[in-house]
Amino acid sequence: MARISGVNIPKDKRVEIALTYIYGVGLNTSRKILKGLSINLNARVKDLAEEEINKLRQKIEGDFKIEGELRRECLSNIKRLKEIKAYRGTRHAKGLPVKGQRTKTNSRTVRGNRRVTMGSGRAPSAQKT
């Protein structure tokens, strides 16, 4: 199993798909990397030579912000927005959608699956008569 920047790359997948397991490398980026290194897109990771894996490792770690560095940058950007009390920062802090989506409906993934309806908060009645 190949290991690039602290991530185990699955050996049975195609190289262009396997590279997307690295945080910060999507499908388009992986295709650009492989074309630049002239590696076949359809090759499996287990079929790559050790020198090709080393080339991939050097190219990815040298030219791109990935994994820990990229995560830190994203978190620092969000922290900055919160500190300057920007609208987007307050939305992040409250756990609500940030990019202008409607929230009356359709924000279940961000807010959590809280089904707040008329009868959901009602206290049970005292006793049956």
N, C-alpha and C positions, 0 to 999 in steps of 0.2 A: 504494500500500500504506500503510495507516494505521499510525502508530507511537504506541504508548501506553506510557509509562514504560520506554522503552528496548527494547520488544519489537515486532517487526514482526507485525502482525495480518494473516492471510491474507485477501486481498480477495474470493475466490470462495466463502467459506464463509458460513453464516448468522451473524448477529451474536452470538447467544447462545452458539454453539459457538466462534466466533473469540475471544471474550473469555477463554475458558478456557486459551488459550495463555499467559496471564500467570500467573506463579507466585503463588499465593495467591488466585486467583479461580477458583472451581469453577462448576458448572452452576447450582446454586441461587443463588449470589451474583450471577452474571451476569443471571439472570432478575430478581432483586430490583432490580438497578441499572437494567435496561432498563424495568421497570415504573415505577420512580420517575421516570425521565426521559421516559416515555411514547413509547418507541421500539418499533417493531414487532419482535417476536422473530424473525420469519421473513424479515426484510429481509436482503439480502446487504450485506457491508461496502462493496462498490464502489458500491452504490446510496445510501449515506448521504451527506447533505450535509456540507459542511465544518464547519458550526456544530454539527451533531449529534455529530460526532467530537470537537470541542473540548469539548462538554458532557460526553461520556463520559470524556475525559481528565481534566478537572477533578474530576469526581465520584470516579473511581477513585483518582487520586493524592491527593485530599484526605481521603477518608473511610476508606480501607483501608490496612493494612500489606501491601505487596506487594514482590515481587522482592528487591532487595538488603537492605532493612531487615528483611523477614521471614526471609530466609535467615540473616542475622546473629543475629537473636533465637533461632532454632532452634539454631544452632551454639553460642551462648552458654549456652543451657539444657543442652545435652548436656555442654558443658565443665564447667558447674557441678556436674552429677551426677557427673562423673568426679572432680572435685576433692574432693568431700565423701565420696568412696568409697561412694556409694550402690550398691545392687544393680544398678539399671538402668544406672548409669554404668560399672560393671565389665563388664556385658554388651555395652555399646556399644564399650568398649575392646577386648574380645576378638573382636568381630565376630560375636556370636551373637544369636539372637532375643531381644528385650527384653520383650515383652509376654506371657510365660507360655506360649508355644507349646512343643510337644514337640520334642525335638532328637534323639531316637534315630533317627527318620526324619523326613522332610518339612521339613528346614531347608536344602535344597540352595541356594536362592536367596541365603540369607544367608551360609552357610559356603563357598559356591562349589561347583562340581560335582566334589567330590573323592570318587571311588568307592573307599573303603577296604574291601577284602575280604581274605580269607585269603591268596590268592596274589599280591596286588598288590605286596607289599614283599619278595618272596622274591628272593634272589640267584641268578643262573644257576648251574647245576651245573658242576663243574670240566670234565669231558670225557666224551664218550661212550666206552664200552668195547667 
